Every structure is written in structure tokens, then in C-alpha cells.
Amino acid sequence: MPWADHLPSVDETREHLTNALAAFHAGEDCGLFIWDRHSDAYVGAVGLHARLADRTRREIGYWIRTSAAGQGYATEAVRALAHAALEHLPLSGVEIHVHARNVPSQKVALNAGFVYTGEIAGRPEPDGRPARMLVYVLEASRRR
């Protein structure tokens, strides 16, 4: 991911956390950490983001550190966050947008109960072409 190109400094981390807290209080974003319940190791993050044109929907994003990939952390976190969002917020659905080459994240979306609905153009690739993003949706009507 473009935002994961370097290890942030303490000042960059402080700025990120300050901005994340402000976005949370504004109702624009909710970022959560993922911890291994047995070892207490930090393994990743999941978030509920208000960046879709349809304000009754939210996008779920997630990442898992390489050493913890393939162990079900992302699927469990996505399921829990989607359930909480659809149960407690007035949303019509939640979406996951996955790069077409990111097969592990596509599997997470499907394993968490999301349904593939199509493709959209994403942020530009390094060569300037828009990325192919696959869209997975979990409708509130399917959860209730």
C-alpha cells in the first residue's frame, strides 16, 4: 500500500494519532488495532471509514503484518466490525474495496460474508493507470 512505504517516526506517529482521534470525534473514521489474544502481540488494524459517496454506507479497510498473515485475524476483525457497524449504526451496508491483485484480501471479504458486486477504478498505480478495485458488500438487510 502506498501509505506503508516506510517506518514512521515518533513525530509522524503522533501526528497520525492526533488526526485519527479528530476524525473519530467528527464521525469520519474509526480505526482499531488488532492484537493476538494469546500473546498480546500487535498484528494489524481494521477501520470503518466514511469515504463513500453514499453516506448511509461505510468502507471497511484492514491490514495484517506479514508475520501474522493467513491466521484469520483479518477475517475475525472484519466480521466483528461489520456486525457492530450494521447493528449499532444507521447504515444500509458496508463495503470492502480490494485491489484486483490482492487475492488474500479478496478471500477475507468472502470469508467474512461479503458478496462481490463489481469493479471500480482506484487510486493510480505507479505507472499512472487507475488500479482495478474489486467491491465486496454486506447489506444491512442481510445481517438483520
C-alpha positions as CSV (number, residue, x, y, z in Angstrom):
1,M,0.0,0.0,0.0
2,P,1.3,3.5,-0.8
3,W,0.9,4.6,2.9
4,A,3.0,1.7,4.1
5,D,6.2,2.7,2.3
6,H,8.3,3.5,5.4
7,L,8.5,3.1,9.2
8,P,7.0,6.3,10.6
9,S,9.0,8.4,13.1
10,V,7.6,9.2,16.5
11,D,6.5,12.6,15.3
12,E,4.7,11.1,12.3
13,T,3.0,8.6,14.6
14,R,2.0,11.3,17.0
15,E,0.5,13.4,14.1
16,H,-1.3,10.3,12.7
17,L,-2.9,9.5,16.1
18,T,-3.9,13.1,16.6
19,N,-5.6,13.2,13.2
20,A,-7.2,9.8,13.8
21,L,-8.7,11.0,17.1
22,A,-10.1,14.1,15.4
23,A,-11.6,12.1,12.6
24,F,-13.1,9.7,15.1
25,H,-14.7,12.6,17.1
26,A,-16.0,14.0,13.8
27,G,-17.7,10.7,12.9
28,E,-15.5,10.3,9.8
29,D,-13.3,7.4,10.8
30,C,-12.9,4.6,13.4
31,G,-9.5,2.9,13.4
32,L,-9.0,-0.1,15.7
33,F,-5.9,-2.2,16.4
34,I,-5.8,-6.0,16.2
35,W,-4.0,-7.9,18.9
36,D,-3.3,-11.6,19.3
37,R,-5.4,-12.7,22.3
38,H,-2.8,-15.3,23.4
39,S,0.5,-13.4,23.1
40,D,-0.8,-9.8,23.2
41,A,1.2,-9.2,20.0
42,Y,0.1,-6.3,17.8
43,V,-0.8,-7.9,14.5
44,G,-2.7,-5.3,12.4
45,A,-5.5,-2.8,12.2
46,V,-9.1,-2.6,10.9
47,G,-11.1,0.6,10.3
48,L,-14.6,1.8,9.5
49,H,-14.3,4.7,7.1
50,A,-16.8,7.3,5.9
51,R,-15.3,7.9,2.5
52,L,-18.1,6.6,0.2
53,A,-20.4,8.9,-1.8
54,D,-23.4,7.2,-0.2
55,R,-23.4,8.5,3.3
56,T,-25.5,5.5,4.5
57,R,-22.6,3.2,3.8
58,R,-19.1,2.8,5.2
59,E,-16.0,1.2,3.9
60,I,-14.0,-1.3,6.0
61,G,-10.3,-1.4,5.5
62,Y,-7.7,-3.7,7.1
63,W,-4.1,-4.8,7.1
64,I,-2.2,-7.5,8.9
65,R,1.5,-7.7,9.4
66,T,3.2,-10.2,7.2
67,S,4.3,-12.5,10.1
68,A,0.6,-12.8,11.1
69,A,-1.0,-13.2,7.7
70,G,-3.2,-16.2,6.9
71,Q,-4.1,-16.9,10.5
72,G,-7.7,-15.5,10.4
73,Y,-7.1,-12.2,12.2
74,A,-8.4,-10.0,9.4
75,T,-11.5,-12.2,8.8
76,E,-12.4,-12.2,12.5
77,A,-11.8,-8.4,12.8
78,V,-13.8,-7.6,9.7
79,R,-16.7,-9.8,10.8
80,A,-16.8,-8.2,14.2
81,L,-16.6,-4.6,12.9
82,A,-19.2,-5.2,10.2
83,H,-21.6,-6.8,12.7
84,A,-21.1,-3.9,15.1
85,A,-21.5,-1.2,12.4
86,L,-24.7,-2.7,11.0
87,E,-26.1,-3.5,14.4
88,H,-25.5,-0.1,16.0
89,L,-25.3,2.5,13.3
90,P,-28.0,3.6,10.8
91,L,-26.2,2.1,7.8
92,S,-27.6,0.4,4.7
93,G,-24.4,-1.6,4.3
94,V,-20.7,-1.8,4.5
95,E,-18.2,-2.3,1.6
96,I,-14.7,-3.5,1.2
97,H,-12.6,-2.3,-1.8
98,V,-9.8,-4.7,-2.7
99,H,-7.0,-4.3,-5.2
100,A,-7.6,-6.9,-8.0
101,R,-4.2,-8.4,-7.4
102,N,-4.7,-8.7,-3.6
103,V,-6.1,-12.3,-3.5
104,P,-5.7,-12.7,0.3
105,S,-7.8,-9.7,1.0
106,Q,-10.4,-10.9,-1.5
107,K,-10.6,-14.1,0.5
108,V,-11.0,-12.2,3.7
109,A,-14.0,-10.3,2.3
110,L,-15.7,-13.5,1.1
111,N,-14.9,-15.4,4.3
112,A,-16.4,-12.5,6.3
113,G,-19.7,-12.9,4.5
114,F,-19.3,-10.1,1.9
115,V,-20.6,-10.5,-1.6
116,Y,-18.6,-9.5,-4.7
117,T,-20.6,-6.8,-6.6
118,G,-18.3,-5.5,-9.3
119,E,-15.2,-3.4,-10.1
120,I,-14.3,0.2,-9.8
121,A,-11.2,2.3,-10.7
122,G,-9.0,3.0,-7.7
123,R,-6.0,5.3,-6.9
124,P,-3.5,5.5,-9.7
125,E,-0.8,2.8,-10.0
126,P,2.8,3.9,-10.1
127,D,2.5,4.0,-13.9
128,G,-0.4,6.4,-13.7
129,R,-3.2,3.9,-14.7
130,P,-6.1,3.6,-12.3
131,A,-5.9,0.5,-10.1
132,R,-8.6,-2.2,-10.6
133,M,-10.5,-2.4,-7.3
134,L,-13.0,-5.2,-6.6
135,V,-16.0,-4.2,-4.5
136,Y,-17.5,-6.5,-1.8
137,V,-20.7,-5.6,0.0
138,L,-22.5,-6.7,3.1
139,E,-26.0,-5.2,3.1
140,A,-27.7,-4.4,6.4
141,S,-30.8,-6.3,5.3
142,R,-28.7,-9.5,5.1
143,R,-27.5,-9.0,8.7
144,R,-30.8,-8.4,10.4
